[in-house]
Amino acid sequence: MATTTAFTNATEAAVINHLLRNTSFGPFGGNGTTGTQLYLALMSNITSDAALAEIASGTGGYSARIAIGTSPAAVFGVGGVNTAASTATPGPLTNIPAVSFTASGAITITGIAICTSATISATATTDTSILFYGDITGGSVTLGSGQTITFPNNTGISITLD
C-alpha cells in the first residue's frame, strides 16, 4: 500500500489561493475538467518537496507515468467505491481501479505521486503537475525485470491529510 499524505508546494498554493483569494480550483489540480487523466508517478525519493525525485525515464521500463483514470469520482472514493463527497470528513480516499506496473529492468520504488501529466520529471522538486506524494507502506519496494507491483482496489493507494 502507498499512502499520500503530503501536498506539493504547487498544490498548497492553489488551495490557499482558492480558499482565501477566490481563485478557481477544481478536480485534478485546479483545472476542474472531468476527462483529464490522472497519473501515478513512481518515486525514488519522497522525503520532502525539496527532495522529490522521480525514477528516471527509461529505468526498468518506466518511460511514462501510469494512467489511473479520467473521472475524479471514478479514480478515488470512500472504501474504494464511488460515493458522494463528504464535507465533514477529509478522508481517507482510496483508489477505485487497481493499478499495476511491470518492470522490464531493476527498479526501486520508495513512494508514489499523483500527477496531472504523463511526463516523467527530471526536476520533480519543481514539477507543478505533481499534486500529492507519499511513501510505500513498510519501506521501499525493489522489482526485478518482469516483476509487477499492484496497488489493489481500496487497499493500494490511500490519500489522507494530517
N, C-alpha and C positions, 0 to 999 in steps of 0.2 A: 504494500500500500504506500502511496505517496500522499503527503498532506501539504497543501499550500496554505501558509499562514501569513505570508508577507505580501504586501502591495509593493510594486516598484515605485520609485520616485515619481515617474510619469503618471501612474495610476493615482497615487496620493494627491498630486497636484490637480488632476482632473476632478476628483471627488470634492476636494476643498473648494475649487472654483465653482463647481456646480452648486454645492450647498450654501456657500457664502457670497458668491458673486453672480448667481443666476445665469451661469453658462450652461449650454446644452450638454447633457450626458445621458447615455442610454446603454443598452446591451452591447457587449463586445467592445468595451473600451471607449465608449462615448459616441460612436457613430450612430448608434440607435437603429441600425439596419438589420432586420431579420434577413437571413440569407447570406450574411457574411460568415465565412468559415473561421472556426477557431482551430488552433493547432497546439500540439503538445511538443515542447522542446525538451530534449534530453540534456541535462546539465552536468558539467564536471566540477562546478563549484557554485554553491548557493549560500555561502556564509554571510553575505550582506550585499546590498545594492552595489557597493563599491568593488565587490569581488566576484560578481556574477560572471560565469564562464560557461558557454555552451560547448558541447562536444563538437569538435572541428568537422567541417564539411568533408565528406568522403571517408571519415573514420568509421570503420565497421559497417559500411553500407548505409550510413546516415547522411544522405545528401539533401534532404529536405525535412522540415518538421512534419510531424504526423497529424493528418487531418482528423479532427474529432467530432465535427458536426457544424451545421449551419443554422440551427434554430436555437435560441437561448434556452427555451424551456425543454428542448429535446436533448440537450447536452448535459445539464446538471439539474438535479432535482432533490427532493427530500426523500431519503431512503432509496435513492436510485430510481425514483418514479417521478414523472412529470406531474407536479401538483401546483396549486395556486401559491404564489409568492406570499410569504409572511412579512408583515411589517413590524411584528413584535419580537421575533426571534431571528438573530443574524446567521443562523446556520446550525450545523454544518450542511453543506450541499455535497452530494456525491455524484459521480459520473453515471449517466444513464447507459450510454453504449459502452461495451467492453472495448479496450484499446490495446492493441498488440504491436510489438516491434520485433523483428527477427534480424539479428546481426549477421553480417557477411564477413566480419573480422572481429578482433578483440575490441571490447568497449567496456568502460567502467562508468556507471551512472551513479551520481551522488544525489541527484534531485531532478525535479521537473519544473517546467514553467509553462504557463498557459499564455498563448500569444495570438495576435491577430494577423500574423504574416507567416508564410511558409518558408521564408528565407532564413537560413541558419546565420546567426550573428557572430561576426568576428569581434564585435565590440558590445557584448551583451550588457555591460555596465551602463551603457547609454542608449540601448535599444528601446525606443518608445513603443514597440509592438509587443513587448513583454508586459503582461498585466499582473500576474501573480507568480510566485515561485515558492518552493518548499522542498523538504527533504524526503528521501526514501526511508520509510519506517525500518528501523533496525540497522541503518547504515547503508553503505554503497552496495551496488549490485554489479558484478562483473559477468559479462556474457562473452562466450567464445563464438567463433564462426558457426552459424546455423542454430544457435540458441535463441530462444524467444522469451521476452518479458511481456506479461499480460497484466493489465490493470482491469480486473473483472468489474462488471456492473455492480454498483452500490458499495463496493469494498475496495476498489482500486485507487480512486482519487477522491480525496476529501478536501473541501475548501471551508475553512473557518477563520475567523478573525479573533485575535486575542484581545 
